[in-house]
Amino acid sequence: MPAFRIDWRWIALFAIIIILANTRSLPWPITALALAFPAGWLLYQAAQTFGISLPGLRQSNTRVTYWRGRRIETTGPSRRRPLWDRHNLASGLLYGIAGLALALAALAVVARNLGV
């Protein structure tokens, strides 16, 4: 029987649902942050799914192989899947659309409360 494990993403999802359910009694910056953090994470996951390198994050071209106890680093082409692969296209679009919707909702909360 496998051990009982709790994933941090489920805890974060429950926390976000609790925050969004209590938006009337919480200050608006907390609501905006509760929408912006998952939006950023989902957009990051979409970029990773599509293989897009983000500024500030270094993508390494070196591959590491161990042979007879020695570490061998070789440079070469990356082993990424092609960008428009049907396996990563659906999940990347799902991550991207959900992240974009949450980011726009966070911007709407900020704009509404700043009077813009």
C-alpha positions as CSV (number, residue, x, y, z in Angstrom):
1,M,0.0,0.0,0.0
2,P,1.5,3.3,-1.0
3,A,2.3,5.9,1.6
4,F,0.0,8.9,2.1
5,R,1.5,12.0,0.5
6,I,0.3,15.6,0.4
7,D,1.3,17.6,-2.6
8,W,2.0,21.3,-2.0
9,R,-0.1,22.3,-5.0
10,W,-3.2,20.9,-3.4
11,I,-2.6,22.9,-0.2
12,A,-2.0,26.0,-2.3
13,L,-5.2,25.4,-4.3
14,F,-7.2,25.1,-1.1
15,A,-5.6,28.2,0.3
16,I,-6.5,30.2,-2.8
17,I,-10.1,28.9,-2.8
18,I,-10.4,29.9,0.9
19,I,-9.0,33.4,0.1
20,L,-11.2,33.9,-2.9
21,A,-14.3,32.8,-1.0
22,N,-13.6,35.5,1.6
23,T,-12.8,38.4,-0.7
24,R,-15.5,40.6,0.9
25,S,-13.8,40.5,4.3
26,L,-10.1,40.5,3.1
27,P,-8.2,43.5,1.9
28,W,-8.0,43.7,-1.9
29,P,-4.2,43.3,-2.2
30,I,-4.5,39.8,-0.7
31,T,-7.1,39.0,-3.3
32,A,-4.9,40.4,-6.1
33,L,-1.9,38.4,-4.9
34,A,-4.1,35.2,-4.5
35,L,-4.9,35.6,-8.2
36,A,-1.4,36.7,-9.4
37,F,0.7,34.0,-7.8
38,P,-1.1,31.1,-9.5
39,A,-1.3,33.1,-12.7
40,G,2.5,33.4,-12.7
41,W,3.0,29.8,-11.9
42,L,0.6,28.7,-14.6
43,L,2.3,30.9,-17.2
44,Y,5.7,29.6,-16.2
45,Q,4.4,26.0,-16.6
46,A,3.1,26.9,-20.0
47,A,6.4,28.4,-21.0
48,Q,8.2,25.2,-19.8
49,T,5.8,23.0,-21.6
50,F,6.4,24.8,-24.9
51,G,10.2,24.9,-24.3
52,I,10.4,28.7,-24.2
53,S,13.4,29.9,-22.4
54,L,12.5,32.7,-20.0
55,P,14.8,35.7,-19.4
56,G,16.8,35.4,-16.2
57,L,16.7,31.6,-16.2
58,R,19.7,30.0,-17.7
59,Q,19.0,27.0,-19.9
60,S,22.0,24.6,-20.0
61,N,23.1,22.9,-23.2
62,T,25.4,20.4,-21.5
63,R,24.4,16.8,-21.0
64,V,25.9,14.9,-18.1
65,T,26.7,11.2,-18.5
66,Y,28.3,8.9,-16.0
67,W,30.6,6.2,-17.4
68,R,32.6,3.9,-15.1
69,G,32.2,6.3,-12.2
70,R,33.4,9.4,-14.1
71,R,31.2,12.4,-14.9
72,I,31.3,13.4,-18.5
73,E,29.8,16.6,-19.7
74,T,29.1,17.0,-23.3
75,T,27.6,19.9,-25.3
76,G,25.2,19.3,-28.1
77,P,21.7,19.9,-29.3
78,S,19.0,19.9,-26.7
79,R,16.7,16.9,-26.3
80,R,13.5,19.0,-26.2
81,R,10.5,17.9,-28.0
82,P,9.4,20.0,-30.9
83,L,7.3,23.1,-30.1
84,W,4.1,22.0,-31.9
85,D,4.0,18.5,-30.7
86,R,0.4,17.4,-30.1
87,H,1.3,16.0,-26.7
88,N,2.5,19.3,-25.2
89,L,0.3,21.6,-27.2
90,A,-2.9,20.9,-25.4
91,S,-1.4,21.1,-21.9
92,G,0.6,24.2,-22.7
93,L,-2.5,26.0,-24.1
94,L,-4.5,24.9,-21.0
95,Y,-1.8,26.3,-18.7
96,G,-1.5,29.4,-20.7
97,I,-5.2,30.2,-21.0
98,A,-5.8,29.6,-17.3
99,G,-2.8,31.6,-16.3
100,L,-3.8,34.5,-18.6
101,A,-7.3,34.5,-17.2
102,L,-6.0,34.6,-13.6
103,A,-3.6,37.4,-14.5
104,L,-6.3,39.5,-16.1
105,A,-8.5,38.9,-13.1
106,A,-5.7,40.1,-10.8
107,L,-5.3,43.2,-13.0
108,A,-9.0,43.8,-12.9
109,V,-9.0,43.7,-9.1
110,V,-6.1,46.2,-8.9
111,A,-7.6,48.5,-11.5
112,R,-11.0,48.5,-9.8
113,N,-9.6,49.4,-6.4
114,L,-7.2,52.0,-7.7
115,G,-10.0,53.7,-9.6
116,V,-8.5,53.3,-13.0
